Amino acid sequence: MTEPGPAPRRKRMPRAEREQQILAAAEEVFAERGFQATSMDEVSARVGVSKPMLYEYFVSKEGLLLACVARIRADLHTATLEAIAGAGPDGPRAVLEAGLEAYFDFADRHGRAWAVLLNESVIVAGPAEEAIEAIRGQQTLLIQSALSRWLPSASPERVAVFAHALIGAGERVARWRLREGAGIKPRESAALLADAFWPGFAVAAGLAPDIPAGPGPGPGVPAGLAPDAPAGQDSAKRA
């Protein structure tokens, strides 16, 4: 009777693939438990690797969080660039909506993990907090770059205010969608938020915003709110 030979050795997973597997599992656990309550034991059990392997790859729980943030940042950057480039031929309004839709779609894909990262009260101060702020900085620079092309005569300060306001509003809407507004799709959310900002961008660029014409100096611009209007202009007209 022939004795069975040795069991075939299991093929070792490449390190890069294993890292992505661990990060996907860690993101799930951070989303469910929050950063402070997550343990490396939970992550290792979820992904099916030993805890020593987690420490070998990421050194600490904060190191694991930083790797998750870096993965999320790269995903968001790629998605936004592709969306903006694809919408470019359709004009500024299409680019604005495409960038916002990419952000809301990204927030949906990363779900509660993104909400945990945005909730700074659960993130310890230091490298992790700085990495999360770097995501905001990355997206702000993308928006500033697009706005600078649309508003060539606008001051850098004006462009910066527009960009920071749009990023902040996008974050708030993303959080709201995760809590209460899940029925609103990314495209609809993008169109609604663009409606709030487009009139200001359009006026600054000398374009006609696609909103009903209102009274005053321009389409949809209430009297007295025309940008850079000289003081007393309206009263002089009335006189």
Number of C-alpha atoms within 10 A of each C-alpha: 3 4 5 6 6 6 6 6 6 6 6 7 9 8 10 9 10 15 17 14 13 22 21 17 20 27 25 18 21 23 19 14 14 20 21 12 11 16 15 18 13 17 25 18 12 15 16 12 14 14 14 13 11 21 14 10 15 16 12 13 18 17 16 23 22 19 21 22 23 17 14 20 19 13 13 20 17 11 18 22 15 14 20 22 12 14 17 15 10 9 10 19 19 18 19 24 25 27 24 27 25 23 24 25 20 20 22 18 11 17 18 21 25 21 19 20 22 18 12 14 10 14 19 13 10 9 14 22 18 13 17 19 14 15 18 17 14 15 22 21 15 17 22 21 14 18 22 16 12 20 19 12 11 14 10 14 9 14 23 18 12 18 21 18 13 21 18 13 15 20 17 12 17 25 21 13 19 16 11 9 13 12 9 11 14 23 15 15 21 23 18 13 18 21 16 12 15 21 19 18 21 18 18 19 17 12 14 15 20 13 12 9 13 12 11 14 15 16 18 18 20 13 12 15 11 15 11 7 11 9 9 9 11 14 9 8 7 6 6
